[in-house]
Amino acid sequence: MRCILSPLLSLLLVAGSTHALADAKLPPSFTREVLAGPEIPEPMDLAFAPDGAAWITARGGEVWRLDTTSRQKHKVGTLESDVAGDRGLHGIAFHPDFPATPHLFLFHHAKQHPQGEYLSRVVRLNVTGTGADSRLDLASAKVLLEWNGDEGAQHVGGGLLAHPTERALYISSGDNNKIWELKQYYNDPKNRAQSTGDLRGKVLRIGFDGSIPPGNPFVGQPGARPEVYTRGHRQAWAFSFDPITGWVLLSENGGDEKDDHEKVLRLKPGANNGWPRIFADGMDTLTRTNRVEGFETPWFSYIRGQGGSCTGGLIYRAPKSGSAFPTNFHGGLFYSDYNRKSVRFAPIDPATQRPAASQSFAQNLPGGPVTLRLGPDGALYMIEYGGWFQATTNDAVTRIAFKP
């Protein structure tokens, strides 16, 4: 998977009616609804088209369209994908001008790759038809960016964001390190996550045609890849864009020790987020006592404890139409944790512009949320994943709606 799999390796090392709806705990007047069940096998990510339909990727390579009102769904196409380990079809994003510009962006791992390696690939495809007649034009596929990695290591990333005003595509990549070799690479400036000449352990930023957009911070630097936007990421997971502030947020999985932190980062061009040299807010990864200066402080983080995996973070904004959440949630941070099968809420302090202490919102979900999205109707949409590299009856597309 888009690696919650060092999470799934270390956090797992850690049909609608089959879901234990009564077990999920929500605030009064909130409901959890199952929109699609295990007929979409191993769902991974979700994006909304302008008509309000949710488009969903399945790890095996399928792309589905779900009408969130009628709950009718159909498969729009299949992109052959390598599903060994934590790989597969992951991120999805629409061109901001869709459907006038009928482009869909996908992040997957190519089935054909060199022995001992994997091949991460970001592709752009055309969509033909509308509504229930929508289909992927596989012949139109254009590879925008690809890179190889060590198939024996973890963390492959896979998030996408088509930025509506920058007209650029953000891509998350994992560090692809072997977690059991941390002592060998934690202070190596040439390590994959730290080196600007390597696309792994990064947020990457390219044009919608694969070109290098203005503002990329390492353009022209000797040995640096021009696609690199930020570095020092362990397992960069999923993006969200807040149209009010213009912030791009990134959820990221921390290390595997109890004092490591799960994070929601506010991206800044050129930022070095420190991994593997540091964890949490600047603590040395090996001594776990010394503070190391010179790295970006997480915008929001929480201690991993007995297990955690932050898989989503978004700022709640009231919809133009639909049923908004109560005003105390407006402008605050919702974030999801796969391992804890939960969604929590943290108000944002207007003085510091950072999240304050969090509070429980949705607990005891049947499947761990791997995706958290704000729907055009004001509901929170989740993809809940119940398995470990395999489909289960707890795989589902769900939403949390407010119904006073």
Buried (B, 14 or more C-beta within 10 A) or exposed (E): BBBBBBBBBBBBEBBBEBBEEEEBBBBEEBEBBBBBBBEBBBBBBBBBBEEEBBBBBBBBBBBBBBBBEEEEBEBBBBBEBBBEBBBBBBBBBBBBBBBEEBBBBBBBBBBEBEEEEBBBBBBBBBBBEEEEEBBBBEEBBEEBBBBBBBBEBBBBBBBBBBBEEBBBBBBBBBBBBBBEEBEEBBBEEEBBBBBBEBBBBBBBBBBBEBEBBEEBBBBEEEEBBBBBBBBBBBBBBBBBBBEEEEBBBBBBBBBBBEEBBBBBBBBBEBBBBBBBBBBBBBBBBBEEEEEBEEBBBBBBBBBBEEBBBBBBBBBBBBBEEBEBBEEEBEBBBBBBBBBBBBBBBBBBEEEEEBBEEBEEBBBEBBBBBBBBBBBBBBBBBBBBBBBEBEBBBBBBBBBBBBEE
